[in-house]
Amino acid sequence: MKVAIVLGGTTDHIDLIAELRKRGYKIVLIDYYENPPAKQVADIFFKESILNKEKVLAITKKYNANLIITACIDQALPVACYVAEKLNLPKPFSYKTSINTTNKAYMKSLMIKLGIPTSRFIVYKKNSHFNLAKLKLPLVIKPVNRNGSFGVRIVHTQLELNNYLNHSIYAKDTFSIIEEFNKGFEYSVDAYINHTSNAKILMISKIIKKNIGKNIKLITQIITPTNLSLEVISKISTICNQIAVGFNLKNTPLILQIVINDNNINVIEFAPRIGGGSKHIVIKLVTGINILDKLISSFLNSPRQLLNINTNNYYYSLNFIYTVKGIFKAIKIKKRLIEDAVIEKIMLYKTPGMAIDNNYASRDRVGSFLIKGQTIKELKNKVTITRNSLKVIDNNLLALNVL
């Protein structure tokens, strides 16, 4: 039987494993959590860091694996490509390309060189002196090699910047990005790049954030479709193609986070992967495309290029659930909300006993719920009803405050 090494045990990886099984693979899962969601559907499980290249290489050798893959974890991509190159396994792109598209410093430097619109920035080395004379406040600080909004903070003064640079959240990171904050509306763009580096937009979603104090903006919701003009969508398509050609990407999903202000587009960052947080479910509902199937074909370097998009007339809202710090037990929600189709689907991102931290990043989400509506008004009403009804229970059977 063919063997697939899966890096990451998130809920998204449960669905990835289901797709791999359709293709006849035995699953070896690696994750640093003791009991990640996808552990229950794996054949073999290793509690190891998926960022440890040599450990992952050794496990892949041990099982004589035919494939190594990950779904939606930026920093797992270089590990997968590194191991694939060492063992001559199929891969979506080279190890060098994986570094260029996950290290934010390399990514932004090359975007500027290619003329792709992105904010001005500097790379800060820990404990070094730096000059902010060329940058305009407010600024955004973020670790170079993290994903899922981990460590992303907005600073309005030099003092705030200094305080965050010395914060424990950056203790393990030698380098950080300091970039100008661009005002506007944020959007997430999901696309697929074919074998000729031509990108096709699948879905554009508006990102809704909640302010946590003045330094943190937490992504709580995405809504699709948007009301963007054809002119703006054309500009986004051009940028996607610039990225595909400039970074030598072929046969791969692509996700962008952008800011739009008066038809001006600024790329915050991108990744040659699918979006996390159950995004693949929304893509299939909106377009009819099984993006996980496309992802597997990308890692196998055996593209299936037919992308027939079937749109419908519904609005969709994917809503993320965060709480204060605690130990997760369950999400409680009124049964009638599902029976009355107020909620389409609810997804759990943690298993009972997993810790809930307060890093204000995607890893802290305990779950999400999906809403469908024929109008934006209906959509918003359903979201409000659901948020007011759900409870997150900790290991002491107490309700945790939902953010």
C-alpha atoms as a printed R data frame, in Angstrom:
    type eleno elety resid chain resno       x      y       z
1   ATOM     1    CA   MET     A     1   0.000  0.000   0.000
2   ATOM     2    CA   LYS     A     2   1.137  3.557  -0.722
3   ATOM     3    CA   VAL     A     3   2.138  5.609   2.321
4   ATOM     4    CA   ALA     A     4   1.587  9.360   2.794
5   ATOM     5    CA   ILE     A     5   3.282 11.415   5.498
6   ATOM     6    CA   VAL     A     6   0.899 14.185   6.615
7   ATOM     7    CA   LEU     A     7   2.412 17.165   8.412
8   ATOM     8    CA   GLY     A     8  -0.079 18.741  10.794
9   ATOM     9    CA   GLY     A     9  -3.080 17.350  12.624
10  ATOM    10    CA   THR     A    10  -5.623 20.160  12.285
11  ATOM    11    CA   THR     A    11  -9.285 19.698  11.419
12  ATOM    12    CA   ASP     A    12  -8.454 20.641   7.802
13  ATOM    13    CA   HIS     A    13  -6.059 17.691   7.726
14  ATOM    14    CA   ILE     A    14  -8.913 15.337   8.617
15  ATOM    15    CA   ASP     A    15 -10.510 16.178   5.282
16  ATOM    16    CA   LEU     A    16  -7.132 15.988   3.522
17  ATOM    17    CA   ILE     A    17  -6.631 12.477   4.915
18  ATOM    18    CA   ALA     A    18 -10.086 11.479   3.639
19  ATOM    19    CA   GLU     A    19  -9.056 12.591   0.137
20  ATOM    20    CA   LEU     A    20  -5.745 10.705   0.404
21  ATOM    21    CA   ARG     A    21  -7.596  7.538   1.388
22  ATOM    22    CA   LYS     A    22  -9.671  7.808  -1.794
23  ATOM    23    CA   ARG     A    23  -6.353  7.522  -3.624
24  ATOM    24    CA   GLY     A    24  -5.305  4.440  -1.661
25  ATOM    25    CA   TYR     A    25  -2.848  5.872   0.861
26  ATOM    26    CA   LYS     A    26  -1.986  4.654   4.338
27  ATOM    27    CA   ILE     A    27  -1.577  7.688   6.600
28  ATOM    28    CA   VAL     A    28   1.338  8.521   8.908
29  ATOM    29    CA   LEU     A    29   0.507 11.714  10.791
30  ATOM    30    CA   ILE     A    30   3.043 13.980  12.515
31  ATOM    31    CA   ASP     A    31   2.029 16.757  14.921
32  ATOM    32    CA   TYR     A    32   3.516 18.288  18.080
33  ATOM    33    CA   TYR     A    33   0.217 18.099  20.026
34  ATOM    34    CA   GLU     A    34  -0.526 14.982  22.059
35  ATOM    35    CA   ASN     A    35  -4.060 14.604  20.710
36  ATOM    36    CA   PRO     A    36  -4.634 16.743  17.585
37  ATOM    37    CA   PRO     A    37  -7.985 16.453  15.764
38  ATOM    38    CA   ALA     A    38  -6.623 14.421  12.832
39  ATOM    39    CA   LYS     A    39  -5.003 11.784  15.072
40  ATOM    40    CA   GLN     A    40  -8.304  9.892  15.212
41  ATOM    41    CA   VAL     A    41  -8.261  9.217  11.452
42  ATOM    42    CA   ALA     A    42  -4.554  8.435  10.990
43  ATOM    43    CA   ASP     A    43  -3.119  4.915  10.788
44  ATOM    44    CA   ILE     A    44   0.093  5.838  12.588
45  ATOM    45    CA   PHE     A    45   0.819  8.911  14.709
46  ATOM    46    CA   PHE     A    46   4.065 10.565  15.810
47  ATOM    47    CA   LYS     A    47   4.183 13.319  18.388
48  ATOM    48    CA   GLU     A    48   7.005 15.364  16.867
49  ATOM    49    CA   SER     A    49   7.521 18.887  15.660
50  ATOM    50    CA   ILE     A    50   6.621 19.140  11.987
51  ATOM    51    CA   LEU     A    51   9.298 21.834  11.703
52  ATOM    52    CA   ASN     A    52  12.116 19.417  12.581
53  ATOM    53    CA   LYS     A    53  13.357 18.522   9.100
54  ATOM    54    CA   GLU     A    54  15.660 15.694  10.160
55  ATOM    55    CA   LYS     A    55  13.063 14.009  12.398
56  ATOM    56    CA   VAL     A    56  10.480 14.179   9.622
57  ATOM    57    CA   LEU     A    57  13.061 12.862   7.149
58  ATOM    58    CA   ALA     A    58  13.818  9.896   9.401
59  ATOM    59    CA   ILE     A    59  10.120  9.006   9.791
60  ATOM    60    CA   THR     A    60   9.563  9.309   6.037
61  ATOM    61    CA   LYS     A    61  12.510  6.971   5.399
62  ATOM    62    CA   LYS     A    62  11.326  4.500   8.033
63  ATOM    63    CA   TYR     A    63   7.970  4.021   6.309
64  ATOM    64    CA   ASN     A    64   9.367  4.233   2.779
65  ATOM    65    CA   ALA     A    65   6.691  6.842   2.075
66  ATOM    66    CA   ASN     A    66   5.525  7.697  -1.426
67  ATOM    67    CA   LEU     A    67   4.310 11.195  -0.575
68  ATOM    68    CA   ILE     A    68   4.828 13.911   2.029
69  ATOM    69    CA   ILE     A    69   2.173 16.606   2.212
70  ATOM    70    CA   THR     A    70   0.631 19.375   4.295
71  ATOM    71    CA   ALA     A    71  -2.519 21.415   3.786
72  ATOM    72    CA   CYS     A    72  -2.496 24.871   5.318
73  ATOM    73    CA   ILE     A    73   0.599 25.358   7.479
74  ATOM    74    CA   ASP     A    74   3.147 27.723   5.933
75  ATOM    75    CA   GLN     A    75   6.193 26.526   7.828
76  ATOM    76    CA   ALA     A    76   5.476 22.862   7.060
77  ATOM    77    CA   LEU     A    77   5.883 23.539   3.331
78  ATOM    78    CA   PRO     A    78   9.700 23.887   3.418
79  ATOM    79    CA   VAL     A    79   9.956 20.716   5.512
80  ATOM    80    CA   ALA     A    80   7.837 18.770   3.036
81  ATOM    81    CA   CYS     A    81   9.856 20.073   0.077
82  ATOM    82    CA   TYR     A    82  13.179 19.448   1.865
83  ATOM    83    CA   VAL     A    83  12.304 15.821   2.617
84  ATOM    84    CA   ALA     A    84  10.890 15.289  -0.876
85  ATOM    85    CA   GLU     A    85  14.118 16.557  -2.463
86  ATOM    86    CA   LYS     A    86  16.270 14.377  -0.198
87  ATOM    87    CA   LEU     A    87  14.270 11.245  -1.038
88  ATOM    88    CA   ASN     A    88  13.405 12.077  -4.649
89  ATOM    89    CA   LEU     A    89   9.685 12.197  -3.918
90  ATOM    90    CA   PRO     A    90   7.180 14.333  -5.860
91  ATOM    91    CA   LYS     A    91   6.712 17.901  -4.650
92  ATOM    92    CA   PRO     A    92   4.820 21.017  -5.776
93  ATOM    93    CA   PHE     A    93   7.966 23.188  -6.027
94  ATOM    94    CA   SER     A    94  11.595 23.295  -4.962
95  ATOM    95    CA   TYR     A    95  12.850 23.694  -1.405
96  ATOM    96    CA   LYS     A    96  14.310 27.074  -2.418
97  ATOM    97    CA   THR     A    97  10.918 28.255  -3.686
98  ATOM    98    CA   SER     A    98   9.277 27.066  -0.468
99  ATOM    99    CA   ILE     A    99  11.688 29.243   1.544
100 ATOM   100    CA   ASN     A   100  11.105 32.266  -0.692
101 ATOM   101    CA   THR     A   101   7.341 31.974  -0.211
102 ATOM   102    CA   THR     A   102   7.256 31.331   3.544
103 ATOM   103    CA   ASN     A   103  10.041 33.576   4.841
104 ATOM   104    CA   LYS     A   104   8.355 36.984   4.927
105 ATOM   105    CA   ALA     A   105  11.620 38.888   4.447
106 ATOM   106    CA   TYR     A   106  12.489 36.988   1.252
107 ATOM   107    CA   MET     A   107   8.896 37.205   0.073
108 ATOM   108    CA   LYS     A   108   8.541 40.953   0.492
109 ATOM   109    CA   SER     A   109  11.994 41.698  -0.952
110 ATOM   110    CA   LEU     A   110  11.193 39.757  -4.100
111 ATOM   111    CA   MET     A   111   7.709 41.301  -4.354
112 ATOM   112    CA   ILE     A   112   9.261 44.779  -4.332
113 ATOM   113    CA   LYS     A   113  11.828 43.714  -6.937
114 ATOM   114    CA   LEU     A   114   9.026 42.368  -9.149
115 ATOM   115    CA   GLY     A   115   6.954 45.541  -8.794
116 ATOM   116    CA   ILE     A   116   4.165 43.812  -6.839
117 ATOM   117    CA   PRO     A   117   2.519 46.427  -4.602
118 ATOM   118    CA   THR     A   118   3.372 45.846  -0.937
119 ATOM   119    CA   SER     A   119   4.159 48.060   2.031
120 ATOM   120    CA   ARG     A   120   7.610 49.460   2.740
121 ATOM   121    CA   PHE     A   121   9.492 47.512   5.395
122 ATOM   122    CA   ILE     A   122  12.736 46.760   7.147
123 ATOM   123    CA   VAL     A   123  14.079 43.503   8.570
124 ATOM   124    CA   TYR     A   124  14.973 43.781  12.240
125 ATOM   125    CA   LYS     A   125  17.621 41.522  13.776
126 ATOM   126    CA   LYS     A   126  17.196 40.852  17.471
127 ATOM   127    CA   ASN     A   127  19.220 43.151  19.732
128 ATOM   128    CA   SER     A   128  20.423 45.282  16.822
129 ATOM   129    CA   HIS     A   129  19.965 48.996  16.161
130 ATOM   130    CA   PHE     A   130  17.535 50.052  13.448
131 ATOM   131    CA   ASN     A   131  16.507 53.202  11.659
132 ATOM   132    CA   LEU     A   132  12.812 53.939  11.161
133 ATOM   133    CA   ALA     A   133  13.398 57.219   9.366
134 ATOM   134    CA   LYS     A   134  12.146 55.768   6.061
135 ATOM   135    CA   LEU     A   135   8.971 54.286   7.537
136 ATOM   136    CA   LYS     A   136   5.803 56.084   8.540
137 ATOM   137    CA   LEU     A   137   3.838 55.293  11.692
138 ATOM   138    CA   PRO     A   138   1.688 53.319  12.454
139 ATOM   139    CA   LEU     A   139   3.692 50.155  11.819
140 ATOM   140    CA   VAL     A   140   3.077 46.425  11.861
141 ATOM   141    CA   ILE     A   141   5.581 44.075  13.456
142 ATOM   142    CA   LYS     A   142   5.566 40.341  12.731
143 ATOM   143    CA   PRO     A   143   7.996 37.399  13.047
144 ATOM   144    CA   VAL     A   144   9.676 36.413   9.780
145 ATOM   145    CA   ASN     A   145   8.961 32.688  10.049
146 ATOM   146    CA   ARG     A   146   5.502 32.397  11.610
147 ATOM   147    CA   ASN     A   147   2.020 32.113  10.151
148 ATOM   148    CA   GLY     A   148  -1.615 32.372  11.210
149 ATOM   149    CA   SER     A   149  -1.203 35.970  12.486
150 ATOM   150    CA   PHE     A   150   1.088 34.751  15.269
151 ATOM   151    CA   GLY     A   151   2.875 37.716  16.824
152 ATOM   152    CA   VAL     A   152   1.370 40.312  14.474
153 ATOM   153    CA   ARG     A   153   1.017 43.602  16.320
154 ATOM   154    CA   ILE     A   154   0.200 47.174  15.280
155 ATOM   155    CA   VAL     A   155   2.339 49.855  16.943
156 ATOM   156    CA   HIS     A   156   1.660 53.581  16.965
157 ATOM   157    CA   THR     A   157   4.806 54.895  18.664
158 ATOM   158    CA   GLN     A   158   8.501 54.096  18.888
159 ATOM   159    CA   LEU     A   159   8.004 53.111  22.536
160 ATOM   160    CA   GLU     A   160   5.314 50.558  21.641
161 ATOM   161    CA   LEU     A   161   7.592 49.138  18.969
162 ATOM   162    CA   ASN     A   162  10.486 48.765  21.415
163 ATOM   163    CA   ASN     A   163   8.232 47.066  23.949
164 ATOM   164    CA   TYR     A   164   6.984 44.495  21.449
165 ATOM   165    CA   LEU     A   165  10.453 43.791  20.050
166 ATOM   166    CA   ASN     A   166  11.444 42.790  23.565
167 ATOM   167    CA   HIS     A   167   8.277 40.754  24.129
168 ATOM   168    CA   SER     A   168   8.561 37.027  24.838
169 ATOM   169    CA   ILE     A   169   6.510 36.275  21.716
170 ATOM   170    CA   TYR     A   170   9.603 37.132  19.675
171 ATOM   171    CA   ALA     A   171  12.138 35.406  21.927
172 ATOM   172    CA   LYS     A   172  12.683 32.483  19.547
173 ATOM   173    CA   ASP     A   173  12.804 34.621  16.390
174 ATOM   174    CA   THR     A   174  16.099 36.164  15.312
175 ATOM   175    CA   PHE     A   175  14.452 38.316  12.656
176 ATOM   176    CA   SER     A   176  11.208 40.274  12.473
177 ATOM   177    CA   ILE     A   177   9.502 42.351   9.808
178 ATOM   178    CA   ILE     A   178   8.623 45.965  10.579
179 ATOM   179    CA   GLU     A   179   6.375 47.392   7.871
180 ATOM   180    CA   GLU     A   180   4.067 50.320   7.291
181 ATOM   181    CA   PHE     A   181   0.417 49.792   8.163
182 ATOM   182    CA   ASN     A   182  -1.879 50.324   5.189
183 ATOM   183    CA   LYS     A   183  -5.396 51.526   5.869
184 ATOM   184    CA   GLY     A   184  -8.279 50.054   3.932
185 ATOM   185    CA   PHE     A   185 -10.457 46.957   3.734
186 ATOM   186    CA   GLU     A   186  -8.781 43.569   3.973
187 ATOM   187    CA   TYR     A   187  -9.587 40.675   1.664
188 ATOM   188    CA   SER     A   188  -8.516 37.077   1.256
189 ATOM   189    CA   VAL     A   189  -8.010 35.797  -2.291
190 ATOM   190    CA   ASP     A   190  -8.039 32.088  -3.151
191 ATOM   191    CA   ALA     A   191  -6.645 31.141  -6.551
192 ATOM   192    CA   TYR     A   192  -5.131 28.237  -8.428
193 ATOM   193    CA   ILE     A   193  -2.041 28.434 -10.638
194 ATOM   194    CA   ASN     A   194  -1.898 26.090 -13.625
195 ATOM   195    CA   HIS     A   195   1.071 24.454 -15.380
196 ATOM   196    CA   THR     A   196   1.851 27.647 -17.342
197 ATOM   197    CA   SER     A   197   1.942 29.881 -14.235
198 ATOM   198    CA   ASN     A   198  -1.457 31.325 -15.102
199 ATOM   199    CA   ALA     A   199  -3.513 32.065 -11.975
200 ATOM   200    CA   LYS     A   200  -7.287 31.737 -11.862
201 ATOM   201    CA   ILE     A   201  -9.189 33.397  -9.038
202 ATOM   202    CA   LEU     A   202 -11.581 31.009  -7.300
203 ATOM   203    CA   MET     A   203 -12.955 33.129  -4.481
204 ATOM   204    CA   ILE     A   204 -12.484 36.543  -2.875
205 ATOM   205    CA   SER     A   205 -13.612 37.045   0.714
206 ATOM   206    CA   LYS     A   206 -13.887 40.156   2.857
207 ATOM   207    CA   ILE     A   207 -12.011 39.841   6.159
208 ATOM   208    CA   ILE     A   208 -13.710 41.136   9.297
209 ATOM   209    CA   LYS     A   209 -11.503 41.840  12.318
210 ATOM   210    CA   LYS     A   210 -12.120 42.641  15.956
211 ATOM   211    CA   ASN     A   211  -9.908 45.095  17.810
212 ATOM   212    CA   ILE     A   212  -8.267 43.597  20.896
213 ATOM   213    CA   GLY     A   213  -6.969 46.772  22.488
214 ATOM   214    CA   LYS     A   214  -5.173 49.099  20.095
215 ATOM   215    CA   ASN     A   215  -2.370 46.746  19.031
216 ATOM   216    CA   ILE     A   216  -4.160 43.588  17.918
217 ATOM   217    CA   LYS     A   217  -6.690 42.962  15.172
218 ATOM   218    CA   LEU     A   218  -8.171 39.470  15.362
219 ATOM   219    CA   ILE     A   219  -9.720 37.860  12.282
220 ATOM   220    CA   THR     A   220 -13.196 36.778  13.394
221 ATOM   221    CA   GLN     A   221 -15.083 36.365  10.106
222 ATOM   222    CA   ILE     A   222 -14.777 36.104   6.331
223 ATOM   223    CA   ILE     A   223 -17.667 36.865   3.973
224 ATOM   224    CA   THR     A   224 -17.983 35.865   0.334
225 ATOM   225    CA   PRO     A   225 -18.807 36.946  -2.345
226 ATOM   226    CA   THR     A   226 -17.729 40.570  -2.276
227 ATOM   227    CA   ASN     A   227 -18.983 43.634  -4.126
228 ATOM   228    CA   LEU     A   228 -15.604 44.476  -5.681
229 ATOM   229    CA   SER     A   229 -15.691 46.038  -9.139
230 ATOM   230    CA   LEU     A   230 -14.527 44.201 -12.245
231 ATOM   231    CA   GLU     A   231 -11.669 46.704 -12.487
232 ATOM   232    CA   VAL     A   232 -10.385 45.806  -9.019
233 ATOM   233    CA   ILE     A   233 -10.819 42.074  -9.635
234 ATOM   234    CA   SER     A   234  -8.812 42.447 -12.850
235 ATOM   235    CA   LYS     A   235  -6.014 44.149 -10.889
236 ATOM   236    CA   ILE     A   236  -6.040 41.337  -8.341
237 ATOM   237    CA   SER     A   237  -5.819 38.780 -11.152
238 ATOM   238    CA   THR     A   238  -2.807 40.608 -12.606
239 ATOM   239    CA   ILE     A   239  -1.082 40.538  -9.208
240 ATOM   240    CA   CYS     A   240  -1.765 36.808  -8.848
241 ATOM   241    CA   ASN     A   241  -0.135 36.207 -12.209
242 ATOM   242    CA   GLN     A   242   2.849 38.412 -11.286
243 ATOM   243    CA   ILE     A   243   3.363 36.293  -8.179
244 ATOM   244    CA   ALA     A   244   2.996 33.040 -10.126
245 ATOM   245    CA   VAL     A   245   5.578 34.019 -12.737
246 ATOM   246    CA   GLY     A   246   7.932 35.915 -10.428
247 ATOM   247    CA   PHE     A   247   8.109 33.134  -7.837
248 ATOM   248    CA   ASN     A   248   8.068 30.329 -10.434
249 ATOM   249    CA   LEU     A   249   4.883 28.744  -9.128
250 ATOM   250    CA   LYS     A   250   3.008 26.142 -11.147
251 ATOM   251    CA   ASN     A   251   0.221 23.660 -10.405
252 ATOM   252    CA   THR     A   252  -0.464 24.983  -6.926
253 ATOM   253    CA   PRO     A   253  -3.152 26.681  -4.869
254 ATOM   254    CA   LEU     A   254  -2.419 30.292  -3.953
255 ATOM   255    CA   ILE     A   255  -3.812 32.407  -1.132
256 ATOM   256    CA   LEU     A   256  -3.299 36.168  -0.781
257 ATOM   257    CA   GLN     A   257  -4.107 38.610   1.973
258 ATOM   258    CA   ILE     A   258  -4.567 42.105   0.536
259 ATOM   259    CA   VAL     A   259  -5.675 45.609   1.516
260 ATOM   260    CA   ILE     A   260  -7.785 47.716  -0.847
261 ATOM   261    CA   ASN     A   261  -8.101 51.478  -0.495
262 ATOM   262    CA   ASP     A   262  -9.656 53.588  -3.292
263 ATOM   263    CA   ASN     A   263  -8.995 50.832  -5.844
264 ATOM   264    CA   ASN     A   264  -5.335 50.689  -4.770
265 ATOM   265    CA   ILE     A   265  -4.246 47.168  -3.869
266 ATOM   266    CA   ASN     A   266  -1.512 46.286  -1.397
267 ATOM   267    CA   VAL     A   267  -0.370 42.703  -0.845
268 ATOM   268    CA   ILE     A   268   0.179 41.949   2.838
269 ATOM   269    CA   GLU     A   269   1.467 38.454   2.148
270 ATOM   270    CA   PHE     A   270   0.712 35.295   0.178
271 ATOM   271    CA   ALA     A   271   1.339 31.555   0.342
272 ATOM   272    CA   PRO     A   272   1.276 28.752  -2.260
273 ATOM   273    CA   ARG     A   273  -1.180 26.659  -0.273
274 ATOM   274    CA   ILE     A   274  -4.850 26.457   0.604
275 ATOM   275    CA   GLY     A   275  -6.321 28.625   3.339
276 ATOM   276    CA   GLY     A   276  -6.816 27.152   6.793
277 ATOM   277    CA   GLY     A   277  -9.759 27.385   9.127
278 ATOM   278    CA   SER     A   278 -12.095 25.238   6.973
279 ATOM   279    CA   LYS     A   279 -11.640 27.503   3.947
280 ATOM   280    CA   HIS     A   280 -11.734 24.503   1.590
281 ATOM   281    CA   ILE     A   281 -15.335 23.837   2.665
282 ATOM   282    CA   VAL     A   282 -16.405 27.335   1.631
283 ATOM   283    CA   ILE     A   283 -14.542 27.101  -1.682
284 ATOM   284    CA   LYS     A   284 -16.398 23.903  -2.559
285 ATOM   285    CA   LEU     A   285 -19.770 25.449  -1.678
286 ATOM   286    CA   VAL     A   286 -19.078 28.629  -3.638
287 ATOM   287    CA   THR     A   287 -17.339 27.150  -6.694
288 ATOM   288    CA   GLY     A   288 -17.996 23.413  -6.698
289 ATOM   289    CA   ILE     A   289 -14.218 22.829  -6.757
290 ATOM   290    CA   ASN     A   290 -12.591 20.290  -4.445
291 ATOM   291    CA   ILE     A   291  -9.445 22.274  -3.671
292 ATOM   292    CA   LEU     A   292  -8.055 19.458  -1.472
293 ATOM   293    CA   ASP     A   293  -8.058 17.167  -4.506
294 ATOM   294    CA   LYS     A   294  -6.192 19.871  -6.442
295 ATOM   295    CA   LEU     A   295  -3.727 20.224  -3.557
296 ATOM   296    CA   ILE     A   296  -2.894 16.503  -3.604
297 ATOM   297    CA   SER     A   297  -2.370 16.622  -7.364
298 ATOM   298    CA   SER     A   298  -0.059 19.594  -6.815
299 ATOM   299    CA   PHE     A   299   2.099 17.662  -4.319
300 ATOM   300    CA   LEU     A   300   2.126 14.663  -6.658
301 ATOM   301    CA   ASN     A   301   3.156 16.993  -9.484
302 ATOM   302    CA   SER     A   302   0.348 15.451 -11.541
303 ATOM   303    CA   PRO     A   303  -1.980 18.386 -12.183
304 ATOM   304    CA   ARG     A   304  -5.675 18.060 -12.908
305 ATOM   305    CA   GLN     A   305  -6.276 21.342 -14.638
306 ATOM   306    CA   LEU     A   306 -10.022 21.436 -15.254
307 ATOM   307    CA   LEU     A   307 -11.375 24.226 -13.057
308 ATOM   308    CA   ASN     A   308 -15.027 24.646 -13.907
309 ATOM   309    CA   ILE     A   309 -16.438 27.150 -11.440
310 ATOM   310    CA   ASN     A   310 -20.126 26.755 -10.621
311 ATOM   311    CA   THR     A   311 -21.291 29.870  -8.797
312 ATOM   312    CA   ASN     A   312 -24.517 30.186  -6.809
313 ATOM   313    CA   ASN     A   313 -26.554 33.110  -5.476
314 ATOM   314    CA   TYR     A   314 -25.853 32.679  -1.763
315 ATOM   315    CA   TYR     A   315 -23.667 34.649   0.620
316 ATOM   316    CA   TYR     A   316 -21.451 32.683   2.993
317 ATOM   317    CA   SER     A   317 -19.894 33.686   6.297
318 ATOM   318    CA   LEU     A   318 -17.196 31.645   8.030
319 ATOM   319    CA   ASN     A   319 -17.022 32.737  11.671
320 ATOM   320    CA   PHE     A   320 -14.157 31.912  14.020
321 ATOM   321    CA   ILE     A   321 -14.596 31.233  17.732
322 ATOM   322    CA   TYR     A   322 -12.007 32.495  20.228
323 ATOM   323    CA   THR     A   323 -12.152 32.454  24.007
324 ATOM   324    CA   VAL     A   324 -10.056 33.481  26.971
325 ATOM   325    CA   LYS     A   325  -7.278 31.149  28.117
326 ATOM   326    CA   GLY     A   326  -8.342 27.736  29.379
327 ATOM   327    CA   ILE     A   327  -8.598 23.992  28.685
328 ATOM   328    CA   PHE     A   328 -11.071 23.090  25.946
329 ATOM   329    CA   LYS     A   329 -13.914 20.664  26.610
330 ATOM   330    CA   ALA     A   330 -16.729 21.365  24.129
331 ATOM   331    CA   ILE     A   331 -18.754 23.912  22.167
332 ATOM   332    CA   LYS     A   332 -22.420 24.014  23.149
333 ATOM   333    CA   ILE     A   333 -24.987 25.361  20.722
334 ATOM   334    CA   LYS     A   334 -28.768 25.183  20.546
335 ATOM   335    CA   LYS     A   335 -29.849 22.179  18.488
336 ATOM   336    CA   ARG     A   336 -32.641 24.141  16.830
337 ATOM   337    CA   LEU     A   337 -30.116 26.471  15.157
338 ATOM   338    CA   ILE     A   338 -28.917 23.566  13.047
339 ATOM   339    CA   GLU     A   339 -32.407 22.084  12.611
340 ATOM   340    CA   ASP     A   340 -33.749 25.469  11.426
341 ATOM   341    CA   ALA     A   341 -30.751 25.952   9.071
342 ATOM   342    CA   VAL     A   342 -29.535 29.014  10.936
343 ATOM   343    CA   ILE     A   343 -26.160 27.267  10.957
344 ATOM   344    CA   GLU     A   344 -24.958 25.221   7.981
345 ATOM   345    CA   LYS     A   345 -22.040 23.558   9.736
346 ATOM   346    CA   ILE     A   346 -19.965 23.830  12.898
347 ATOM   347    CA   MET     A   347 -16.292 22.794  12.993
348 ATOM   348    CA   LEU     A   348 -14.173 21.974  16.055
349 ATOM   349    CA   TYR     A   349 -10.474 22.892  15.928
350 ATOM   350    CA   LYS     A   350  -9.501 21.480  19.310
351 ATOM   351    CA   THR     A   351 -10.035 18.144  20.997
352 ATOM   352    CA   PRO     A   352 -11.056 17.861  24.667
353 ATOM   353    CA   GLY     A   353  -8.093 18.599  26.925
354 ATOM   354    CA   MET     A   354  -6.236 20.845  24.483
355 ATOM   355    CA   ALA     A   355  -5.000 24.161  25.859
356 ATOM   356    CA   ILE     A   356  -6.461 27.460  24.680
357 ATOM   357    CA   ASP     A   357  -3.782 30.147  24.691
358 ATOM   358    CA   ASN     A   358  -3.992 33.895  24.236
359 ATOM   359    CA   ASN     A   359  -1.537 34.439  21.389
360 ATOM   360    CA   TYR     A   360  -4.392 36.026  19.401
361 ATOM   361    CA   ALA     A   361  -3.528 33.867  16.395
362 ATOM   362    CA   SER     A   362  -5.364 31.270  14.332
363 ATOM   363    CA   ARG     A   363  -3.948 28.470  16.507
364 ATOM   364    CA   ASP     A   364  -6.119 29.800  19.367
365 ATOM   365    CA   ARG     A   365  -9.398 29.238  17.527
366 ATOM   366    CA   VAL     A   366 -11.498 26.566  19.199
367 ATOM   367    CA   GLY     A   367 -13.798 26.225  16.227
368 ATOM   368    CA   SER     A   368 -15.896 27.981  13.618
369 ATOM   369    CA   PHE     A   369 -19.414 27.999  12.249
370 ATOM   370    CA   LEU     A   370 -20.623 28.460   8.689
371 ATOM   371    CA   ILE     A   371 -23.651 30.579   7.799
372 ATOM   372    CA   LYS     A   372 -25.494 30.851   4.466
373 ATOM   373    CA   GLY     A   373 -27.918 33.587   3.462
374 ATOM   374    CA   GLN     A   374 -29.684 34.931   0.407
375 ATOM   375    CA   THR     A   375 -28.874 38.502   1.461
376 ATOM   376    CA   ILE     A   376 -26.175 40.170   3.553
377 ATOM   377    CA   LYS     A   377 -28.876 41.224   6.040
378 ATOM   378    CA   GLU     A   378 -30.029 37.633   6.512
379 ATOM   379    CA   LEU     A   379 -26.413 36.534   6.839
380 ATOM   380    CA   LYS     A   380 -25.636 39.085   9.557
381 ATOM   381    CA   ASN     A   381 -28.803 38.262  11.490
382 ATOM   382    CA   LYS     A   382 -27.933 34.558  11.529
383 ATOM   383    CA   VAL     A   383 -24.374 35.300  12.660
384 ATOM   384    CA   THR     A   384 -25.639 37.470  15.537
385 ATOM   385    CA   ILE     A   385 -28.164 34.834  16.645
386 ATOM   386    CA   THR     A   386 -25.495 32.133  16.604
387 ATOM   387    CA   ARG     A   387 -22.816 34.139  18.436
388 ATOM   388    CA   ASN     A   388 -25.340 35.024  21.147
389 ATOM   389    CA   SER     A   389 -26.294 31.371  21.563
390 ATOM   390    CA   LEU     A   390 -23.025 29.443  21.597
391 ATOM   391    CA   LYS     A   391 -20.957 28.610  24.670
392 ATOM   392    CA   VAL     A   392 -17.459 27.208  25.004
393 ATOM   393    CA   ILE     A   393 -17.060 24.856  27.967
394 ATOM   394    CA   ASP     A   394 -13.765 24.182  29.742
395 ATOM   395    CA   ASN     A   395 -12.570 21.025  31.484
396 ATOM   396    CA   ASN     A   396 -14.316 22.122  34.686
397 ATOM   397    CA   LEU     A   397 -17.621 22.379  32.781
398 ATOM   398    CA   LEU     A   398 -17.559 26.148  33.144
399 ATOM   399    CA   ALA     A   399 -18.345 28.567  30.328
400 ATOM   400    CA   LEU     A   400 -15.342 30.453  28.959
401 ATOM   401    CA   ASN     A   401 -15.794 34.058  27.863
402 ATOM   402    CA   VAL     A   402 -16.016 34.196  24.073
403 ATOM   403    CA   LEU     A   403 -14.018 37.005  22.485
